[in-house]
Amino acid sequence: MESPNANRPISLLLHEGATDHITGYAHPESPKRIRALAELINTDSIAAIARPTLELHRSIDPSLVHHPDYVHALENACLSARDIRALDEDTYVCQDSWRIACEGLSLQEQAINLIFSTSSRTFVMSRPPGHHALADRQMGFCLFANAAYAARYAQRVWGIERVAIIDWDVHHGNGTEAIFLNDPSVYSISIHAHPFWPLGFGHPEQRGEGKGRGYNLNIPVPFEAGDIQYQQIFERFVIPELLGFRPDLIIVAAGFDAHYSERFSNLGEKSFMALSDGGFAMMTAQLDRLARELCDGRLHFTLEGGYYLPSLTSGVRSVIETLSSTAPPQLKEVSEGRDMDTRVWEDFVTRTGMALKPWS
Ligand SMILES: [Zn+2]
């Protein structure tokens, strides 16, 4: 039998110029992230991959997902910055940040175009991340809502109806949720540590509003869950919801800060979750299988968080290897989570399941 990945290319769109977005000394969202990924891609033979030439252009339209007032304010704030400017307590920009944020959206467009014109699967590796950015303001390192923009662009330009966004970053994708809260055409599913930053968001009872009710799903995971727990999350919640929704495109907001090695900074704090590279491979393989089953294999990844460089690069490598492998995924290691209290886990499963009930 032919391998499901035979003749299915993956295109990596690495935003090398994103190193010019300067966030200041010791900021975890640093240019080193892009340099580490560039080294991974340029020196390791991780896959037979297509690397399209990046012809960055300025035809993007951030108002697909952002208020024009915010877009203008962001442009002014960046272009008038003489050094590094703080837009809020976490989010910093420099003069080049405007250009880089726009190029990031351009890469989203190019990736979506590749999916529909060449049947490639795509992975945009850019910075800053996007899933905390709101329609009307920056938040949590994020300037533009990259995954949300990719979804809207695919709908507007390629005429598809339904997009599913799966966000496995350890932080809740509050920006994506807010942008599509009233929209039944984009099903936003966020798997995140809880209670955690951004505090006050990410409860399973938030299932969307108005016409969008039933098309938002928060999966607030107890800390230190590992591959086994994430596999259960996929089997019990993510896969059935995607099968029911039948998306025309699946977008992954791929953060790597749920890895067991993540430290968020060099200060040596404990990691939040216990996913291994094998866990990222498992989630990738499941979503790739669902994309083949539901939407002609249309699958797009966009980089969110992941700040400890060794686990950022090993997680990204795991995704790429899974997408390019012609053999079924083999789990090299399986993390079961650390000290996972059975009662805490069962409470989580029950609460998430209850939130799903009215629509199941
Ligand atoms: Zn994160």
Residues whose N, C-alpha, C, O or C-beta is under 5 A from the ligand:
A	BS01	ZN	D169 V170 H171 G255 D257 G305
